[in-house]
Amino acid sequence: MSTPDTRPDTMTVTRPSATPGGPSGPSRPRRVNRTPNRRFTAVAVLAVIAILAGVFGPTAWAKVTGTIPGNSSAKDRIAADPPPPLFPARQVAPTATDVAAQQQQASELIASWVSAHGTRTDDQAFVTWLEQVFPAPPVSLASEMPAVVALDKARTAPGIAAATWLEAYGKKDIWKLYAHDQNELLDSSTGKDRKAEEKAILKMSKLVADDLGTQYASSAPYVRVPALRKDHAVTQGQKCPCSYPSRHAAAGAASRTLLGTLMPDRAAEYRATEAQIDYSRIYMAGHFPGDIRAGALLGDLIGDYFLITRNGLTLAKLA
């Protein structure tokens, strides 16, 4: 066993005292501070960080630094920020019923698309058609404001925490994580296709919802009544964020339709998650219930389109 180093942080060295034109005179002790090499220390720290990030991955990195790398996956982002307790099922049940009721109209509309265009994949034509036939906001939309105000008055700290998390991760990451889970249960080729399809369906849902939001310019509840969200600044005459149809609801319905149909034993879980996300958007005054219904209709349509054109399902199987 080696003897512990008990030397002090300074040490004494002897240097000759130079005498001009003559030999060295008597030596005098000189104290020299022994300080760590700062460059070496910095390099060592960076090496440890690199090992952490490389060996343990983005999740460990996020826990150490409090930040998430820009190239992290949905799985890593959610692992670094796990969900708080969510809403009780009975609280979101009316929203779930509202959402499920949109399937009938979606079935009628997708049947008209197939009748005119067949079952081939033509995303550009489908998006153009969808934006033309999608129903405008109902005139009764503003009459739903009392329901939003009532939720505002009943908000709780746990409810706000749940809604904030669902808003952050419910538009994409939760559904990407579900696709990732399916990928792990499928053969390599099918799993890879499933993840790519989920990515494409989220992209189309966002595109159409954004286009319709711009087209109809229906202001979100908190834009109409700024007191509903004191954490959001609303200026005089501000029109948007425009909330019809809901992008969260469109992404959720499209993903649930696709993933739940292709893996039916998970469908109930997906519907439950969809209801949580949709309810949270009303809870925080980001949407009217009518915005959510419209988003669900849009997502159902897009999900059906993907099932028909990319997965070979018939209208009868969708019913």
C-alpha positions in Angstrom: 0.0 0.0 0.0 1.4 3.4 -0.9 1.9 6.0 1.7 -0.5 8.9 1.5 0.9 12.1 0.1 0.9 14.5 3.1 3.0 17.2 1.4 1.7 20.8 1.8 0.3 22.7 -1.2 3.5 24.8 -1.3 7.1 23.5 -1.4 10.5 25.2 -1.0 13.1 25.2 -3.8 16.7 26.6 -3.8 17.9 28.8 -6.6 21.3 30.6 -6.8 21.3 34.3 -6.2 23.0 35.9 -9.2 25.7 38.4 -8.4 26.7 40.6 -11.4 30.2 39.9 -12.8 30.9 37.2 -10.1 30.1 33.8 -8.9 26.8 32.9 -7.3 26.4 34.1 -3.8 24.7 32.3 -1.0 21.4 30.6 -2.0 18.1 32.0 -0.7 15.0 29.9 -0.3 12.1 30.8 -2.5 8.5 29.7 -2.0 6.6 28.7 -5.2 2.9 28.0 -5.1 2.0 24.6 -6.5 -1.4 25.2 -8.2 -3.4 22.8 -10.4 -3.0 23.2 -14.1 -6.3 24.8 -15.1 -6.2 23.6 -18.6 -5.8 20.0 -17.4 -8.7 20.4 -15.0 -11.0 21.8 -17.8 -10.1 18.9 -20.1 -10.7 16.4 -17.4 -14.2 17.8 -16.7 -15.1 17.8 -20.4 -13.9 14.2 -20.7 -16.2 13.2 -17.8 -19.2 15.0 -19.4 -18.5 13.4 -22.8 -18.4 9.9 -21.1 -21.7 10.6 -19.3 -23.4 11.8 -22.5 -21.9 9.0 -24.6 -22.3 6.0 -22.3 -25.5 6.9 -20.5 -27.2 8.8 -23.2 -29.4 12.0 -23.4 -31.5 11.0 -20.4 -28.6 10.9 -18.0 -27.2 14.1 -19.6 -30.5 15.9 -19.0 -30.6 14.8 -15.3 -27.0 16.0 -14.8 -27.3 19.4 -16.6 -31.0 20.1 -16.5 -31.1 20.5 -20.3 -32.1 18.2 -23.1 -29.9 17.9 -26.3 -31.5 19.1 -29.5 -31.2 15.7 -31.1 -32.9 13.8 -28.3 -35.8 11.4 -29.0 -39.3 11.6 -27.7 -38.4 8.8 -25.3 -35.5 10.7 -23.9 -37.5 13.9 -23.5 -40.3 12.3 -21.6 -37.9 10.2 -19.5 -36.2 13.4 -18.5 -39.5 15.1 -17.6 -42.0 12.3 -16.6 -45.7 13.1 -16.3 -47.2 14.3 -13.1 -50.5 12.8 -11.9 -53.0 13.3 -14.7 -56.8 14.0 -14.6 -59.2 11.4 -13.2 -60.9 9.4 -15.9 -64.4 10.6 -14.9 -63.2 14.2 -15.3 -62.2 13.7 -19.0 -65.0 11.3 -19.9 -67.3 14.0 -21.5 -64.5 15.1 -23.7 -63.8 11.5 -24.7 -67.4 11.0 -25.6 -67.4 14.2 -27.7 -64.3 13.0 -29.6 -65.6 9.5 -30.2 -68.8 11.0 -31.8 -66.8 12.5 -34.6 -66.0 9.1 -36.2 -69.3 8.9 -38.0 -68.8 12.1 -39.9 -65.2 11.1 -40.6 -66.4 7.8 -42.1 -68.8 9.6 -44.4 -66.2 12.1 -45.6 -63.5 9.5 -46.2 -66.0 7.4 -48.2 -66.5 10.4 -50.5 -62.8 10.7 -51.0 -62.3 7.1 -51.8 -65.3 7.2 -54.2 -63.7 10.1 -56.2 -60.0 9.2 -55.9 -59.7 5.5 -55.1 -57.2 4.1 -52.6 -53.9 5.2 -54.1 -51.6 7.5 -52.1 -51.8 11.1 -53.2 -51.1 13.3 -50.2 -51.1 16.6 -52.0 -54.5 16.0 -53.5 -55.9 14.7 -50.2 -54.7 17.8 -48.3 -56.2 20.1 -50.9 -59.5 18.2 -50.9 -59.6 18.1 -47.1 -59.1 21.8 -46.7 -61.9 22.4 -49.2 -64.5 20.1 -47.5 -63.7 20.6 -43.9 -66.6 22.3 -42.0 -66.2 25.9 -40.9 -66.5 26.8 -37.2 -70.1 26.7 -36.0 -71.7 30.0 -35.2 -72.4 28.5 -31.8 -68.7 28.2 -30.9 -68.7 31.4 -28.7 -71.7 30.1 -26.7 -69.3 27.5 -25.2 -67.4 30.2 -23.4 -69.2 29.7 -20.1 -68.0 26.1 -20.0 -64.4 27.3 -20.4 -64.8 30.0 -17.8 -66.2 27.4 -15.3 -63.1 25.3 -15.8 -60.9 28.4 -15.2 -62.6 29.0 -11.8 -62.2 25.3 -10.8 -58.5 25.1 -11.7 -56.1 23.5 -9.2 -52.4 23.4 -8.9 -52.3 19.6 -9.8 -54.6 20.3 -12.7 -52.5 23.0 -14.1 -49.4 20.8 -13.7 -51.1 18.0 -15.6 -52.4 20.3 -18.3 -49.0 22.0 -18.8 -47.3 18.6 -19.2 -49.9 17.4 -21.6 -49.7 20.6 -23.7 -45.9 20.2 -23.9 -45.8 16.6 -24.9 -49.3 15.8 -26.3 -48.9 17.3 -29.7 -46.1 15.0 -30.8 -43.9 13.3 -28.3 -46.4 11.0 -26.6 -47.5 9.6 -29.9 -44.0 9.2 -31.1 -43.3 7.3 -28.0 -46.2 5.0 -28.6 -44.9 4.4 -32.1 -41.5 3.6 -30.6 -43.1 1.1 -28.3 -44.8 -0.6 -31.2 -41.6 -0.7 -33.1 -40.0 -2.7 -30.3 -42.7 -5.4 -30.6 -42.6 -5.7 -34.4 -40.1 -7.0 -36.8 -37.4 -4.6 -37.8 -38.8 -3.6 -41.2 -42.4 -3.2 -40.0 -41.4 -1.3 -36.9 -39.3 1.1 -38.9 -42.2 1.7 -41.3 -44.6 2.3 -38.3 -42.4 5.0 -36.9 -42.0 6.7 -40.3 -45.7 6.5 -40.8 -46.4 8.1 -37.4 -44.0 10.9 -38.2 -45.7 11.5 -41.5 -49.2 11.5 -40.0 -48.2 14.1 -37.4 -46.7 16.2 -40.1 -49.9 16.2 -42.2 -52.1 16.8 -39.2 -50.1 19.9 -38.3 -50.1 21.2 -41.9 -53.8 21.0 -42.3 -54.7 22.2 -38.9 -52.4 25.2 -39.3 -53.9 26.0 -42.8 -57.4 25.8 -41.5 -56.5 27.8 -38.4 -55.3 30.6 -40.7 -58.2 30.3 -43.0 -60.9 30.5 -40.3 -59.0 32.8 -37.8 -61.2 31.7 -34.9 -59.6 33.2 -31.7 -58.8 30.9 -28.8 -60.9 31.5 -25.6 -58.1 33.2 -23.7 -57.5 35.6 -26.6 -61.2 36.6 -26.4 -61.1 36.8 -22.6 -57.4 37.5 -21.6 -58.2 37.0 -17.9 -58.5 33.3 -18.6 -54.7 33.1 -19.0 -52.9 35.7 -17.0 -49.6 34.0 -18.0 -50.2 34.9 -21.6 -49.9 38.5 -22.9 -52.8 39.5 -25.3 -52.5 42.8 -27.1 -55.4 45.0 -28.2 -56.9 43.7 -31.4 -55.0 40.4 -31.3 -56.7 37.7 -33.3 -54.6 34.6 -32.8 -53.5 32.0 -31.6 -56.4 30.7 -33.7 -57.9 27.6 -32.2 -60.2 26.0 -34.8 -59.4 23.1 -35.3 -57.2 22.0 -32.4 -53.8 20.8 -33.5 -53.4 18.7 -30.4 -56.8 17.0 -31.0 -55.9 16.5 -34.7 -52.6 14.9 -33.9 -54.2 12.7 -31.2 -57.1 11.5 -33.3 -54.9 10.7 -36.3 -52.3 8.9 -34.2 -54.9 7.0 -32.2 -56.7 5.9 -35.4 -53.5 4.7 -37.0 -51.7 3.1 -34.1 -54.9 1.8 -32.4 -56.2 0.2 -35.6 -52.9 -1.5 -36.3 -52.4 -2.7 -32.7 -56.0 -3.1 -31.4 -55.0 -4.3 -27.9 -53.5 -0.9 -27.3 -56.5 1.1 -28.6 -58.1 1.7 -25.2 -54.9 3.1 -23.8 -54.5 5.5 -26.8 -58.1 6.7 -26.4 -57.5 7.4 -22.7 -54.4 9.4 -23.5 -56.2 11.3 -26.3 -59.0 12.3 -23.9 -56.4 13.6 -21.4 -54.7 15.7 -23.9 -57.9 17.1 -25.4 -59.4 17.9 -22.0 -56.3 19.7 -20.9 -56.6 22.1 -23.9 -60.1 23.2 -22.7 -59.0 23.2 -19.1 -56.4 25.9 -19.8 -58.6 27.9 -22.1 -56.6 27.1 -25.2 -59.7 25.7 -27.0 -63.4 25.5 -27.0 -65.0 22.1 -26.9 -66.0 22.7 -30.5 -62.3 23.2 -31.4 -61.5 19.8 -30.0 -64.4 18.1 -31.8 -63.1 19.7 -35.1 -59.6 18.5 -34.4 -60.8 15.0 -33.7 -62.8 15.0 -36.9 -59.7 16.2 -38.8 -57.5 13.6 -37.2 -60.0 10.7 -37.8 -60.0 11.6 -41.5 -56.2 11.7 -41.8 -55.9 8.5 -39.8 -58.4 6.7 -42.1 -56.6 8.0 -45.2 -53.3 6.6 -44.0 -54.9 3.2 -43.2 -56.5 3.0 -46.6 -53.6 4.3 -48.7 -50.6 2.9 -46.9 -52.0 -0.2 -45.0 -54.5 -1.6 -47.4 -57.5 -1.4 -45.2 -60.9 -1.2 -46.8 -63.8 1.1 -45.8 -65.6 -1.9 -44.4 -62.7 -2.6 -42.1 -62.7 0.9 -40.9 -66.3 0.9 -39.9 
